[in-house]
Amino acid sequence: MLATILLGFSISLMAPLLCRRGGATARLLLALLPLTFLVYFFSYLKPVWSGETFRVTYPWVPSLNIELSFYLDGLSLFFGIIIAGIGV
């Protein structure tokens, strides 16, 4: 899950430069990112539909006991699919 977040941030930072240099081709290539997210979220559909939830935790500042956590349940999956679908 962390890879999808980091990939989204990195490509969104590069998007203006890519659009300036690549034009319409770059815009089509940039549409692949939300499409990839949509496929990624659909891969979680069956387990979440059966009631499973996913939680991924990464230690962020271990000395202060601060963690970075991602939680995927039915509602968050629904919104992820809606947002990625609109992005495509």
PyMOL Python script that loads the backbone (N, CA, C, O; Angstrom):
from pymol import cmd

cmd.read_pdbstr("""\
ATOM      1  N   MET A   1       0.808  -1.193   0.000  1.00  0.00           N
ATOM      2  CA  MET A   1       0.000   0.000   0.000  1.00  0.00           C
ATOM      3  C   MET A   1       0.852   1.259   0.000  1.00  0.00           C
ATOM      4  O   MET A   1       0.482   2.268  -0.599  1.00  0.00           O
ATOM      5  N   LEU A   2       1.974   1.197   0.661  1.00  0.00           N
ATOM      6  CA  LEU A   2       2.846   2.362   0.699  1.00  0.00           C
ATOM      7  C   LEU A   2       3.386   2.676  -0.693  1.00  0.00           C
ATOM      8  O   LEU A   2       3.564   3.842  -1.043  1.00  0.00           O
ATOM      9  N   ALA A   3       3.645   1.649  -1.479  1.00  0.00           N
ATOM     10  CA  ALA A   3       4.161   1.870  -2.833  1.00  0.00           C
ATOM     11  C   ALA A   3       3.167   2.634  -3.696  1.00  0.00           C
ATOM     12  O   ALA A   3       3.574   3.475  -4.498  1.00  0.00           O
ATOM     13  N   THR A   4       1.874   2.362  -3.551  1.00  0.00           N
ATOM     14  CA  THR A   4       0.884   3.087  -4.341  1.00  0.00           C
ATOM     15  C   THR A   4       0.839   4.558  -3.954  1.00  0.00           C
ATOM     16  O   THR A   4       0.710   5.425  -4.818  1.00  0.00           O
ATOM     17  N   ILE A   5       0.945   4.844  -2.672  1.00  0.00           N
ATOM     18  CA  ILE A   5       0.941   6.234  -2.211  1.00  0.00           C
ATOM     19  C   ILE A   5       2.172   6.975  -2.736  1.00  0.00           C
ATOM     20  O   ILE A   5       2.058   8.084  -3.257  1.00  0.00           O
ATOM     21  N   LEU A   6       3.337   6.364  -2.598  1.00  0.00           N
ATOM     22  CA  LEU A   6       4.567   7.004  -3.047  1.00  0.00           C
ATOM     23  C   LEU A   6       4.598   7.156  -4.557  1.00  0.00           C
ATOM     24  O   LEU A   6       5.080   8.170  -5.061  1.00  0.00           O
ATOM     25  N   LEU A   7       4.096   6.174  -5.288  1.00  0.00           N
ATOM     26  CA  LEU A   7       4.034   6.260  -6.738  1.00  0.00           C
ATOM     27  C   LEU A   7       3.117   7.398  -7.178  1.00  0.00           C
ATOM     28  O   LEU A   7       3.445   8.147  -8.098  1.00  0.00           O
ATOM     29  N   GLY A   8       1.986   7.520  -6.528  1.00  0.00           N
ATOM     30  CA  GLY A   8       1.066   8.611  -6.858  1.00  0.00           C
ATOM     31  C   GLY A   8       1.674   9.977  -6.619  1.00  0.00           C
ATOM     32  O   GLY A   8       1.539  10.871  -7.455  1.00  0.00           O
ATOM     33  N   PHE A   9       2.344  10.153  -5.483  1.00  0.00           N
ATOM     34  CA  PHE A   9       2.974  11.433  -5.189  1.00  0.00           C
ATOM     35  C   PHE A   9       4.101  11.739  -6.174  1.00  0.00           C
ATOM     36  O   PHE A   9       4.204  12.864  -6.663  1.00  0.00           O
ATOM     37  N   SER A  10       4.935  10.764  -6.464  1.00  0.00           N
ATOM     38  CA  SER A  10       6.074  11.025  -7.345  1.00  0.00           C
ATOM     39  C   SER A  10       5.632  11.340  -8.765  1.00  0.00           C
ATOM     40  O   SER A  10       6.186  12.242  -9.393  1.00  0.00           O
ATOM     41  N   ILE A  11       4.658  10.625  -9.280  1.00  0.00           N
ATOM     42  CA  ILE A  11       4.208  10.908 -10.649  1.00  0.00           C
ATOM     43  C   ILE A  11       3.442  12.223 -10.711  1.00  0.00           C
ATOM     44  O   ILE A  11       3.529  12.934 -11.711  1.00  0.00           O
ATOM     45  N   SER A  12       2.701  12.558  -9.673  1.00  0.00           N
ATOM     46  CA  SER A  12       1.990  13.835  -9.691  1.00  0.00           C
ATOM     47  C   SER A  12       2.961  15.017  -9.631  1.00  0.00           C
ATOM     48  O   SER A  12       2.662  16.089 -10.155  1.00  0.00           O
ATOM     49  N   LEU A  13       4.105  14.829  -9.004  1.00  0.00           N
ATOM     50  CA  LEU A  13       5.111  15.892  -8.999  1.00  0.00           C
ATOM     51  C   LEU A  13       5.775  16.043 -10.363  1.00  0.00           C
ATOM     52  O   LEU A  13       6.180  17.143 -10.739  1.00  0.00           O
ATOM     53  N   MET A  14       5.888  14.954 -11.098  1.00  0.00           N
ATOM     54  CA  MET A  14       6.507  14.988 -12.424  1.00  0.00           C
ATOM     55  C   MET A  14       5.512  15.321 -13.535  1.00  0.00           C
ATOM     56  O   MET A  14       5.928  15.580 -14.664  1.00  0.00           O
ATOM     57  N   ALA A  15       4.220  15.321 -13.249  1.00  0.00           N
ATOM     58  CA  ALA A  15       3.194  15.505 -14.280  1.00  0.00           C
ATOM     59  C   ALA A  15       3.315  16.821 -15.044  1.00  0.00           C
ATOM     60  O   ALA A  15       3.218  16.799 -16.270  1.00  0.00           O
ATOM     61  N   PRO A  16       3.522  17.968 -14.389  1.00  0.00           N
ATOM     62  CA  PRO A  16       3.628  19.212 -15.180  1.00  0.00           C
ATOM     63  C   PRO A  16       4.785  19.179 -16.179  1.00  0.00           C
ATOM     64  O   PRO A  16       4.645  19.629 -17.316  1.00  0.00           O
ATOM     65  N   LEU A  17       5.903  18.654 -15.755  1.00  0.00           N
ATOM     66  CA  LEU A  17       7.049  18.567 -16.658  1.00  0.00           C
ATOM     67  C   LEU A  17       6.760  17.615 -17.810  1.00  0.00           C
ATOM     68  O   LEU A  17       7.100  17.913 -18.955  1.00  0.00           O
ATOM     69  N   LEU A  18       6.147  16.489 -17.529  1.00  0.00           N
ATOM     70  CA  LEU A  18       5.824  15.533 -18.582  1.00  0.00           C
ATOM     71  C   LEU A  18       4.816  16.105 -19.573  1.00  0.00           C
ATOM     72  O   LEU A  18       4.948  15.891 -20.778  1.00  0.00           O
ATOM     73  N   CYS A  19       3.820  16.823 -19.085  1.00  0.00           N
ATOM     74  CA  CYS A  19       2.810  17.404 -19.977  1.00  0.00           C
ATOM     75  C   CYS A  19       3.400  18.512 -20.840  1.00  0.00           C
ATOM     76  O   CYS A  19       3.015  18.668 -21.998  1.00  0.00           O
ATOM     77  N   ARG A  20       4.326  19.277 -20.287  1.00  0.00           N
ATOM     78  CA  ARG A  20       4.965  20.333 -21.061  1.00  0.00           C
ATOM     79  C   ARG A  20       5.795  19.755 -22.197  1.00  0.00           C
ATOM     80  O   ARG A  20       5.804  20.293 -23.305  1.00  0.00           O
ATOM     81  N   ARG A  21       6.489  18.664 -21.920  1.00  0.00           N
ATOM     82  CA  ARG A  21       7.369  18.097 -22.932  1.00  0.00           C
ATOM     83  C   ARG A  21       6.686  17.076 -23.836  1.00  0.00           C
ATOM     84  O   ARG A  21       7.048  16.938 -25.005  1.00  0.00           O
ATOM     85  N   GLY A  22       5.695  16.359 -23.296  1.00  0.00           N
ATOM     86  CA  GLY A  22       5.115  15.271 -24.067  1.00  0.00           C
ATOM     87  C   GLY A  22       3.787  15.564 -24.716  1.00  0.00           C
ATOM     88  O   GLY A  22       3.377  14.842 -25.625  1.00  0.00           O
ATOM     89  N   GLY A  23       3.095  16.614 -24.271  1.00  0.00           N
ATOM     90  CA  GLY A  23       1.823  16.982 -24.863  1.00  0.00           C
ATOM     91  C   GLY A  23       0.742  15.946 -24.599  1.00  0.00           C
ATOM     92  O   GLY A  23       0.600  15.447 -23.482  1.00  0.00           O
ATOM     93  N   ALA A  24      -0.020  15.631 -25.644  1.00  0.00           N
ATOM     94  CA  ALA A  24      -1.165  14.721 -25.512  1.00  0.00           C
ATOM     95  C   ALA A  24      -0.723  13.298 -25.178  1.00  0.00           C
ATOM     96  O   ALA A  24      -1.435  12.576 -24.479  1.00  0.00           O
ATOM     97  N   THR A  25       0.425  12.901 -25.662  1.00  0.00           N
ATOM     98  CA  THR A  25       0.927  11.555 -25.365  1.00  0.00           C
ATOM     99  C   THR A  25       1.202  11.397 -23.883  1.00  0.00           C
ATOM    100  O   THR A  25       0.906  10.353 -23.302  1.00  0.00           O
ATOM    101  N   ALA A  26       1.766  12.424 -23.269  1.00  0.00           N
ATOM    102  CA  ALA A  26       2.050  12.374 -21.834  1.00  0.00           C
ATOM    103  C   ALA A  26       0.764  12.310 -21.025  1.00  0.00           C
ATOM    104  O   ALA A  26       0.710  11.629 -20.000  1.00  0.00           O
ATOM    105  N   ARG A  27      -0.265  13.006 -21.470  1.00  0.00           N
ATOM    106  CA  ARG A  27      -1.541  12.967 -20.746  1.00  0.00           C
ATOM    107  C   ARG A  27      -2.152  11.574 -20.778  1.00  0.00           C
ATOM    108  O   ARG A  27      -2.723  11.115 -19.788  1.00  0.00           O
ATOM    109  N   LEU A  28      -2.029  10.909 -21.911  1.00  0.00           N
ATOM    110  CA  LEU A  28      -2.530   9.538 -21.996  1.00  0.00           C
ATOM    111  C   LEU A  28      -1.723   8.603 -21.101  1.00  0.00           C
ATOM    112  O   LEU A  28      -2.282   7.713 -20.460  1.00  0.00           O
ATOM    113  N   LEU A  29      -0.413   8.808 -21.062  1.00  0.00           N
ATOM    114  CA  LEU A  29       0.424   7.983 -20.195  1.00  0.00           C
ATOM    115  C   LEU A  29       0.136   8.261 -18.722  1.00  0.00           C
ATOM    116  O   LEU A  29       0.188   7.348 -17.898  1.00  0.00           O
ATOM    117  N   LEU A  30      -0.168   9.512 -18.387  1.00  0.00           N
ATOM    118  CA  LEU A  30      -0.483   9.850 -16.999  1.00  0.00           C
ATOM    119  C   LEU A  30      -1.827   9.259 -16.569  1.00  0.00           C
ATOM    120  O   LEU A  30      -2.059   9.059 -15.376  1.00  0.00           O
ATOM    121  N   ALA A  31      -2.697   8.982 -17.513  1.00  0.00           N
ATOM    122  CA  ALA A  31      -3.975   8.339 -17.185  1.00  0.00           C
ATOM    123  C   ALA A  31      -3.773   6.887 -16.777  1.00  0.00           C
ATOM    124  O   ALA A  31      -4.672   6.277 -16.198  1.00  0.00           O
ATOM    125  N   LEU A  32      -2.618   6.332 -17.068  1.00  0.00           N
ATOM    126  CA  LEU A  32      -2.328   4.956 -16.665  1.00  0.00           C
ATOM    127  C   LEU A  32      -2.172   4.823 -15.150  1.00  0.00           C
ATOM    128  O   LEU A  32      -2.418   3.749 -14.600  1.00  0.00           O
ATOM    129  N   LEU A  33      -1.773   5.886 -14.474  1.00  0.00           N
ATOM    130  CA  LEU A  33      -1.611   5.817 -13.018  1.00  0.00           C
ATOM    131  C   LEU A  33      -2.933   5.545 -12.308  1.00  0.00           C
ATOM    132  O   LEU A  33      -3.000   4.593 -11.530  1.00  0.00           O
ATOM    133  N   PRO A  34      -3.990   6.330 -12.534  1.00  0.00           N
ATOM    134  CA  PRO A  34      -5.246   5.975 -11.871  1.00  0.00           C
ATOM    135  C   PRO A  34      -5.820   4.651 -12.361  1.00  0.00           C
ATOM    136  O   PRO A  34      -6.510   3.962 -11.611  1.00  0.00           O
ATOM    137  N   LEU A  35      -5.544   4.290 -13.606  1.00  0.00           N
ATOM    138  CA  LEU A  35      -5.992   2.986 -14.095  1.00  0.00           C
ATOM    139  C   LEU A  35      -5.282   1.864 -13.349  1.00  0.00           C
ATOM    140  O   LEU A  35      -5.897   0.847 -13.026  1.00  0.00           O
ATOM    141  N   THR A  36      -4.000   2.040 -13.076  1.00  0.00           N
ATOM    142  CA  THR A  36      -3.253   1.064 -12.285  1.00  0.00           C
ATOM    143  C   THR A  36      -3.809   0.967 -10.872  1.00  0.00           C
ATOM    144  O   THR A  36      -3.939  -0.127 -10.322  1.00  0.00           O
ATOM    145  N   PHE A  37      -4.137   2.118 -10.284  1.00  0.00           N
ATOM    146  CA  PHE A  37      -4.743   2.115  -8.951  1.00  0.00           C
ATOM    147  C   PHE A  37      -6.092   1.414  -8.956  1.00  0.00           C
ATOM    148  O   PHE A  37      -6.427   0.699  -8.012  1.00  0.00           O
ATOM    149  N   LEU A  38      -6.865   1.615 -10.015  1.00  0.00           N
ATOM    150  CA  LEU A  38      -8.172   0.973 -10.118  1.00  0.00           C
ATOM    151  C   LEU A  38      -8.026  -0.544 -10.161  1.00  0.00           C
ATOM    152  O   LEU A  38      -8.763  -1.254  -9.476  1.00  0.00           O
ATOM    153  N   VAL A  39      -7.097  -1.043 -10.948  1.00  0.00           N
ATOM    154  CA  VAL A  39      -6.848  -2.485 -11.014  1.00  0.00           C
ATOM    155  C   VAL A  39      -6.341  -2.999  -9.670  1.00  0.00           C
ATOM    156  O   VAL A  39      -6.728  -4.081  -9.229  1.00  0.00           O
ATOM    157  N   TYR A  40      -5.474  -2.221  -9.021  1.00  0.00           N
ATOM    158  CA  TYR A  40      -4.947  -2.591  -7.705  1.00  0.00           C
ATOM    159  C   TYR A  40      -6.067  -2.712  -6.684  1.00  0.00           C
ATOM    160  O   TYR A  40      -6.110  -3.676  -5.919  1.00  0.00           O
ATOM    161  N   PHE A  41      -6.970  -1.744  -6.666  1.00  0.00           N
ATOM    162  CA  PHE A  41      -8.081  -1.791  -5.712  1.00  0.00           C
ATOM    163  C   PHE A  41      -9.049  -2.922  -6.034  1.00  0.00           C
ATOM    164  O   PHE A  41      -9.596  -3.544  -5.124  1.00  0.00           O
ATOM    165  N   PHE A  42      -9.265  -3.195  -7.311  1.00  0.00           N
ATOM    166  CA  PHE A  42     -10.135  -4.309  -7.673  1.00  0.00           C
ATOM    167  C   PHE A  42      -9.544  -5.654  -7.242  1.00  0.00           C
ATOM    168  O   PHE A  42     -10.288  -6.612  -7.031  1.00  0.00           O
ATOM    169  N   SER A  43      -8.230  -5.736  -7.109  1.00  0.00           N
ATOM    170  CA  SER A  43      -7.621  -6.983  -6.647  1.00  0.00           C
ATOM    171  C   SER A  43      -7.963  -7.272  -5.182  1.00  0.00           C
ATOM    172  O   SER A  43      -7.900  -8.423  -4.748  1.00  0.00           O
ATOM    173  N   TYR A  44      -8.320  -6.246  -4.427  1.00  0.00           N
ATOM    174  CA  TYR A  44      -8.725  -6.422  -3.038  1.00  0.00           C
ATOM    175  C   TYR A  44     -10.227  -6.642  -2.878  1.00  0.00           C
ATOM    176  O   TYR A  44     -10.692  -6.877  -1.763  1.00  0.00           O
ATOM    177  N   LEU A  45     -10.983  -6.571  -3.947  1.00  0.00           N
ATOM    178  CA  LEU A  45     -12.436  -6.592  -3.857  1.00  0.00           C
ATOM    179  C   LEU A  45     -12.980  -7.888  -3.267  1.00  0.00           C
ATOM    180  O   LEU A  45     -13.847  -7.849  -2.393  1.00  0.00           O
ATOM    181  N   LYS A  46     -12.488  -9.031  -3.727  1.00  0.00           N
ATOM    182  CA  LYS A  46     -13.024 -10.310  -3.250  1.00  0.00           C
ATOM    183  C   LYS A  46     -12.758 -10.537  -1.759  1.00  0.00           C
ATOM    184  O   LYS A  46     -13.693 -10.888  -1.039  1.00  0.00           O
ATOM    185  N   PRO A  47     -11.520 -10.353  -1.256  1.00  0.00           N
ATOM    186  CA  PRO A  47     -11.313 -10.559   0.183  1.00  0.00           C
ATOM    187  C   PRO A  47     -12.077  -9.568   1.055  1.00  0.00           C
ATOM    188  O   PRO A  47     -12.586  -9.936   2.113  1.00  0.00           O
ATOM    189  N   VAL A  48     -12.158  -8.317   0.617  1.00  0.00           N
ATOM    190  CA  VAL A  48     -12.876  -7.323   1.418  1.00  0.00           C
ATOM    191  C   VAL A  48     -14.369  -7.612   1.376  1.00  0.00           C
ATOM    192  O   VAL A  48     -15.064  -7.416   2.373  1.00  0.00           O
ATOM    193  N   TRP A  49     -14.871  -8.074   0.237  1.00  0.00           N
ATOM    194  CA  TRP A  49     -16.287  -8.421   0.114  1.00  0.00           C
ATOM    195  C   TRP A  49     -16.660  -9.540   1.090  1.00  0.00           C
ATOM    196  O   TRP A  49     -17.780  -9.581   1.597  1.00  0.00           O
ATOM    197  N   SER A  50     -15.715 -10.444   1.347  1.00  0.00           N
ATOM    198  CA  SER A  50     -15.983 -11.545   2.276  1.00  0.00           C
ATOM    199  C   SER A  50     -15.779 -11.144   3.736  1.00  0.00           C
ATOM    200  O   SER A  50     -15.916 -11.983   4.626  1.00  0.00           O
ATOM    201  N   GLY A  51     -15.454  -9.874   3.996  1.00  0.00           N
ATOM    202  CA  GLY A  51     -15.369  -9.389   5.367  1.00  0.00           C
ATOM    203  C   GLY A  51     -13.966  -9.163   5.894  1.00  0.00           C
ATOM    204  O   GLY A  51     -13.802  -8.752   7.043  1.00  0.00           O
ATOM    205  N   GLU A  52     -12.971  -9.414   5.102  1.00  0.00           N
ATOM    206  CA  GLU A  52     -11.589  -9.241   5.559  1.00  0.00           C
ATOM    207  C   GLU A  52     -11.195  -7.764   5.492  1.00  0.00           C
ATOM    208  O   GLU A  52     -11.608  -7.048   4.580  1.00  0.00           O
ATOM    209  N   THR A  53     -10.413  -7.322   6.440  1.00  0.00           N
ATOM    210  CA  THR A  53      -9.854  -5.974   6.414  1.00  0.00           C
ATOM    211  C   THR A  53      -8.335  -6.090   6.402  1.00  0.00           C
ATOM    212  O   THR A  53      -7.768  -7.059   6.908  1.00  0.00           O
ATOM    213  N   PHE A  54      -7.696  -5.102   5.824  1.00  0.00           N
ATOM    214  CA  PHE A  54      -6.245  -5.107   5.716  1.00  0.00           C
ATOM    215  C   PHE A  54      -5.690  -3.904   6.465  1.00  0.00           C
ATOM    216  O   PHE A  54      -6.203  -2.791   6.355  1.00  0.00           O
ATOM    217  N   ARG A  55      -4.644  -4.151   7.220  1.00  0.00           N
ATOM    218  CA  ARG A  55      -3.957  -3.072   7.914  1.00  0.00           C
ATOM    219  C   ARG A  55      -2.464  -3.297   7.757  1.00  0.00           C
ATOM    220  O   ARG A  55      -1.941  -4.369   8.060  1.00  0.00           O
ATOM    221  N   VAL A  56      -1.795  -2.263   7.276  1.00  0.00           N
ATOM    222  CA  VAL A  56      -0.352  -2.302   7.086  1.00  0.00           C
ATOM    223  C   VAL A  56       0.230  -1.179   7.919  1.00  0.00           C
ATOM    224  O   VAL A  56      -0.224  -0.038   7.826  1.00  0.00           O
ATOM    225  N   THR A  57       1.232  -1.487   8.735  1.00  0.00           N
ATOM    226  CA  THR A  57       1.837  -0.505   9.622  1.00  0.00           C
ATOM    227  C   THR A  57       3.345  -0.473   9.387  1.00  0.00           C
ATOM    228  O   THR A  57       4.011  -1.507   9.334  1.00  0.00           O
ATOM    229  N   TYR A  58       3.850   0.730   9.250  1.00  0.00           N
ATOM    230  CA  TYR A  58       5.291   0.938   9.075  1.00  0.00           C
ATOM    231  C   TYR A  58       5.788   1.821  10.226  1.00  0.00           C
ATOM    232  O   TYR A  58       5.141   2.816  10.553  1.00  0.00           O
ATOM    233  N   PRO A  59       6.910   1.480  10.840  1.00  0.00           N
ATOM    234  CA  PRO A  59       7.464   2.378  11.857  1.00  0.00           C
ATOM    235  C   PRO A  59       7.988   3.646  11.192  1.00  0.00           C
ATOM    236  O   PRO A  59       8.785   3.587  10.256  1.00  0.00           O
ATOM    237  N   TRP A  60       7.530   4.785  11.685  1.00  0.00           N
ATOM    238  CA  TRP A  60       7.914   6.043  11.069  1.00  0.00           C
ATOM    239  C   TRP A  60       8.967   6.753  11.927  1.00  0.00           C
ATOM    240  O   TRP A  60      10.062   7.058  11.456  1.00  0.00           O
ATOM    241  N   VAL A  61       8.625   7.007  13.178  1.00  0.00           N
ATOM    242  CA  VAL A  61       9.576   7.584  14.134  1.00  0.00           C
ATOM    243  C   VAL A  61       9.603   6.635  15.322  1.00  0.00           C
ATOM    244  O   VAL A  61       8.867   6.823  16.291  1.00  0.00           O
ATOM    245  N   PRO A  62      10.460   5.607  15.246  1.00  0.00           N
ATOM    246  CA  PRO A  62      10.448   4.589  16.294  1.00  0.00           C
ATOM    247  C   PRO A  62      10.775   5.123  17.686  1.00  0.00           C
ATOM    248  O   PRO A  62      10.271   4.598  18.679  1.00  0.00           O
ATOM    249  N   SER A  63      11.602   6.147  17.773  1.00  0.00           N
ATOM    250  CA  SER A  63      11.968   6.668  19.096  1.00  0.00           C
ATOM    251  C   SER A  63      10.776   7.300  19.812  1.00  0.00           C
ATOM    252  O   SER A  63      10.739   7.337  21.042  1.00  0.00           O
ATOM    253  N   LEU A  64       9.803   7.797  19.048  1.00  0.00           N
ATOM    254  CA  LEU A  64       8.601   8.376  19.636  1.00  0.00           C
ATOM    255  C   LEU A  64       7.409   7.429  19.542  1.00  0.00           C
ATOM    256  O   LEU A  64       6.291   7.789  19.912  1.00  0.00           O
ATOM    257  N   ASN A  65       7.653   6.220  19.047  1.00  0.00           N
ATOM    258  CA  ASN A  65       6.618   5.210  18.879  1.00  0.00           C
ATOM    259  C   ASN A  65       5.485   5.697  17.958  1.00  0.00           C
ATOM    260  O   ASN A  65       4.305   5.477  18.231  1.00  0.00           O
ATOM    261  N   ILE A  66       5.880   6.366  16.855  1.00  0.00           N
ATOM    262  CA  ILE A  66       4.924   6.851  15.855  1.00  0.00           C
ATOM    263  C   ILE A  66       4.990   5.934  14.646  1.00  0.00           C
ATOM    264  O   ILE A  66       6.069   5.640  14.132  1.00  0.00           O
ATOM    265  N   GLU A  67       3.819   5.484  14.194  1.00  0.00           N
ATOM    266  CA  GLU A  67       3.749   4.560  13.068  1.00  0.00           C
ATOM    267  C   GLU A  67       2.889   5.152  11.964  1.00  0.00           C
ATOM    268  O   GLU A  67       1.991   5.957  12.213  1.00  0.00           O
ATOM    269  N   LEU A  68       3.180   4.740  10.747  1.00  0.00           N
ATOM    270  CA  LEU A  68       2.380   5.099   9.587  1.00  0.00           C
ATOM    271  C   LEU A  68       1.517   3.890   9.257  1.00  0.00           C
ATOM    272  O   LEU A  68       2.042   2.826   8.927  1.00  0.00           O
ATOM    273  N   SER A  69       0.197   4.043   9.345  1.00  0.00           N
ATOM    274  CA  SER A  69      -0.710   2.911   9.173  1.00  0.00           C
ATOM    275  C   SER A  69      -1.682   3.165   8.036  1.00  0.00           C
ATOM    276  O   SER A  69      -2.163   4.282   7.848  1.00  0.00           O
ATOM    277  N   PHE A  70      -1.962   2.117   7.283  1.00  0.00           N
ATOM    278  CA  PHE A  70      -2.970   2.143   6.231  1.00  0.00           C
ATOM    279  C   PHE A  70      -3.991   1.063   6.552  1.00  0.00           C
ATOM    280  O   PHE A  70      -3.631  -0.054   6.923  1.00  0.00           O
ATOM    281  N   TYR A  71      -5.258   1.401   6.408  1.00  0.00           N
ATOM    282  CA  TYR A  71      -6.349   0.511   6.764  1.00  0.00           C
ATOM    283  C   TYR A  71      -7.279   0.420   5.561  1.00  0.00           C
ATOM    284  O   TYR A  71      -7.732   1.441   5.044  1.00  0.00           O
ATOM    285  N   LEU A  72      -7.563  -0.793   5.120  1.00  0.00           N
ATOM    286  CA  LEU A  72      -8.431  -0.998   3.963  1.00  0.00           C
ATOM    287  C   LEU A  72      -9.591  -1.888   4.360  1.00  0.00           C
ATOM    288  O   LEU A  72      -9.413  -3.072   4.645  1.00  0.00           O
ATOM    289  N   ASP A  73     -10.782  -1.307   4.377  1.00  0.00           N
ATOM    290  CA  ASP A  73     -12.000  -2.053   4.626  1.00  0.00           C
ATOM    291  C   ASP A  73     -12.965  -1.760   3.482  1.00  0.00           C
ATOM    292  O   ASP A  73     -12.562  -1.202   2.462  1.00  0.00           O
ATOM    293  N   GLY A  74     -14.208  -2.124   3.638  1.00  0.00           N
ATOM    294  CA  GLY A  74     -15.174  -1.957   2.566  1.00  0.00           C
ATOM    295  C   GLY A  74     -15.392  -0.520   2.150  1.00  0.00           C
ATOM    296  O   GLY A  74     -15.440  -0.214   0.959  1.00  0.00           O
ATOM    297  N   LEU A  75     -15.526   0.371   3.130  1.00  0.00           N
ATOM    298  CA  LEU A  75     -15.779   1.770   2.818  1.00  0.00           C
ATOM    299  C   LEU A  75     -14.578   2.434   2.147  1.00  0.00           C
ATOM    300  O   LEU A  75     -14.733   3.156   1.162  1.00  0.00           O
ATOM    301  N   SER A  76     -13.391   2.191   2.677  1.00  0.00           N
ATOM    302  CA  SER A  76     -12.205   2.802   2.077  1.00  0.00           C
ATOM    303  C   SER A  76     -11.927   2.221   0.692  1.00  0.00           C
ATOM    304  O   SER A  76     -11.446   2.933  -0.190  1.00  0.00           O
ATOM    305  N   LEU A  77     -12.222   0.943   0.493  1.00  0.00           N
ATOM    306  CA  LEU A  77     -12.067   0.342  -0.831  1.00  0.00           C
ATOM    307  C   LEU A  77     -13.065   0.958  -1.809  1.00  0.00           C
ATOM    308  O   LEU A  77     -12.717   1.240  -2.956  1.00  0.00           O
ATOM    309  N   PHE A  78     -14.298   1.165  -1.362  1.00  0.00           N
ATOM    310  CA  PHE A  78     -15.311   1.795  -2.203  1.00  0.00           C
ATOM    311  C   PHE A  78     -14.849   3.175  -2.667  1.00  0.00           C
ATOM    312  O   PHE A  78     -14.943   3.498  -3.851  1.00  0.00           O
ATOM    313  N   PHE A  79     -14.351   3.986  -1.734  1.00  0.00           N
ATOM    314  CA  PHE A  79     -13.893   5.318  -2.088  1.00  0.00           C
ATOM    315  C   PHE A  79     -12.644   5.269  -2.965  1.00  0.00           C
ATOM    316  O   PHE A  79     -12.492   6.098  -3.862  1.00  0.00           O
ATOM    317  N   GLY A  80     -11.757   4.322  -2.725  1.00  0.00           N
ATOM    318  CA  GLY A  80     -10.581   4.179  -3.580  1.00  0.00           C
ATOM    319  C   GLY A  80     -10.957   3.851  -5.015  1.00  0.00           C
ATOM    320  O   GLY A  80     -10.370   4.388  -5.954  1.00  0.00           O
ATOM    321  N   ILE A  81     -11.934   2.969  -5.184  1.00  0.00           N
ATOM    322  CA  ILE A  81     -12.391   2.611  -6.534  1.00  0.00           C
ATOM    323  C   ILE A  81     -13.082   3.800  -7.200  1.00  0.00           C
ATOM    324  O   ILE A  81     -12.866   4.061  -8.383  1.00  0.00           O
ATOM    325  N   ILE A  82     -13.909   4.517  -6.445  1.00  0.00           N
ATOM    326  CA  ILE A  82     -14.601   5.687  -7.002  1.00  0.00           C
ATOM    327  C   ILE A  82     -13.601   6.744  -7.427  1.00  0.00           C
ATOM    328  O   ILE A  82     -13.707   7.277  -8.531  1.00  0.00           O
ATOM    329  N   ILE A  83     -12.633   7.060  -6.580  1.00  0.00           N
ATOM    330  CA  ILE A  83     -11.664   8.118  -6.882  1.00  0.00           C
ATOM    331  C   ILE A  83     -10.764   7.720  -8.042  1.00  0.00           C
ATOM    332  O   ILE A  83     -10.503   8.540  -8.922  1.00  0.00           O
ATOM    333  N   ALA A  84     -10.284   6.480  -8.064  1.00  0.00           N
ATOM    334  CA  ALA A  84      -9.440   6.028  -9.159  1.00  0.00           C
ATOM    335  C   ALA A  84     -10.247   5.979 -10.463  1.00  0.00           C
ATOM    336  O   ALA A  84      -9.725   6.314 -11.527  1.00  0.00           O
ATOM    337  N   GLY A  85     -11.494   5.570 -10.384  1.00  0.00           N
ATOM    338  CA  GLY A  85     -12.335   5.528 -11.594  1.00  0.00           C
ATOM    339  C   GLY A  85     -12.564   6.912 -12.161  1.00  0.00           C
ATOM    340  O   GLY A  85     -12.513   7.091 -13.378  1.00  0.00           O
ATOM    341  N   ILE A  86     -12.816   7.903 -11.307  1.00  0.00           N
ATOM    342  CA  ILE A  86     -12.979   9.280 -11.784  1.00  0.00           C
ATOM    343  C   ILE A  86     -11.661   9.794 -12.337  1.00  0.00           C
ATOM    344  O   ILE A  86     -11.651  10.552 -13.307  1.00  0.00           O
ATOM    345  N   GLY A  87     -10.560   9.395 -11.740  1.00  0.00           N
ATOM    346  CA  GLY A  87      -9.241   9.835 -12.223  1.00  0.00           C
ATOM    347  C   GLY A  87      -8.919   9.326 -13.610  1.00  0.00           C
ATOM    348  O   GLY A  87      -8.241   9.999 -14.387  1.00  0.00           O
ATOM    349  N   VAL A  88      -9.404   8.139 -13.918  1.00  0.00           N
ATOM    350  CA  VAL A  88      -9.168   7.589 -15.267  1.00  0.00           C
ATOM    351  C   VAL A  88      -9.972   8.390 -16.272  1.00  0.00           C
ATOM    352  O   VAL A  88      -9.926   8.104 -17.468  1.00  0.00           O
TER     353      VAL A  88
END
""", "prot")
cmd.dss("prot")
cmd.show_as("cartoon", "prot")
cmd.util.cbc("prot")
cmd.orient("prot")
